[in-house]
Amino acid sequence: MVISRLSMILTVEELDRIQVSQNADDEIIIVADVHGMTCTGARKLLNNIINVIRVSFQLIIIHGYNHGTAIKDMLANNFFNHHIYDKYTDTYNYGVTHMLIAA
């Protein structure tokens, strides 16, 4: 269901950046790899994912850390969506940001 909804608005390239899974509690986990994207492109992709999926889920964003922090900084300081109810940087991997998304 999640991939079919996303495929209606995302390009094939954007879909290749996304992995969808479920954990043991049937919670949906979406991993989006935005390495090499511009801040504008990453913002558009992430907002599209958040706005199209109509259930609660965890969004894990892989943005990298060693070759610049522009996307990481954008997510921490200027990325807002009314469906986000929590966001935090991974404590063990600074190149990953976690977001909890409400329906």
Secondary structure, DSSP 8 states (H G I E B T S, - for coil): -HHHHHHTTS-HHHHHTEEEEE-TT--EEEEEE-TT--HHHHHHHHHHHHHH--S-EEEEEE--STT--HHHHHHHHT---TTEEEEEE-SS-TTEEEEEE--
